Amino acid sequence: MTEFCVDCWNRINHLQKTEKDYILSKELDLCKGCGKFRHVIVRERMGFWSGFLNEYEKTADA
């Protein structure tokens, strides 16, 4: 997976999200956008209800 810091990810996708919207790497890693060692995005942080609804949809399909 390509790894981007929050600033580069926002610039590429025309977003205004902050570090609170993502789960970031614990260690510094090389950002593929700016080439600096920064905390990169591991995944998007989901709210309680979105996670609950995703699980509900999985069990409904089964």
DAPEBEL-V319767 format. One record per run of one state. SS is the DSSP state (2 for helix, 1 for strand, 0 for the rest). FROM is the first residue (numbers start at 1). LEN is the number of residues. If there is no record, write none. Layout:
ss=[SS | SS]
from=[FROM | FROM]
len=[LEN | LEN]
This chain:
ss=[0 | 2 | 0 | 2 | 1 | 0 | 1 | 0 | 1 | 0 | 1 | 0 | 2 | 0]
from=[1 | 6 | 14 | 19 | 22 | 25 | 29 | 31 | 37 | 39 | 41 | 45 | 48 | 62]
len=[5 | 8 | 5 | 3 | 3 | 4 | 2 | 6 | 2 | 2 | 4 | 3 | 14 | 1]
